[in-house]
């Protein structure tokens, strides 16, 4: 993903009972006297929590003296930051020119149909999140998606659904053991 260009997901999960703000203290201490360190603090917070919960953004504002609106603005401007948790399997679907021309919209429809989510959403069971990306750099293999770093190429709607079903089946069988 690019460093900037806007985070379209402007909704924020309001509260997460699993957020322990004390985990953030080493990051805040590291950048306490470093001017212009907001992005580094947000990166550290996201590394700890997996995303940037509202209470974390507010805590950063309180501890640094930076206005909450500025922190939220930075967190929503840069696509590297997430305001909601992502699933165990992050699907990055390429929407670059080659993938678009070769049917990435049909692949997106297949994913949305199979998982009952839209772009930017996470399945109810927390297993999958779908994110459209500008380019994965695999143009000759289009249409392409990447799931947790593994590339799936020359996709069809049918092969895409099978990949997702196989992952779900693998997850279910690992829970039974």
Order of alpha helices (4+ residues) and beta strands (2+ residues): alpha-alpha-alpha-alpha-beta-alpha-alpha-beta-beta-beta-alpha
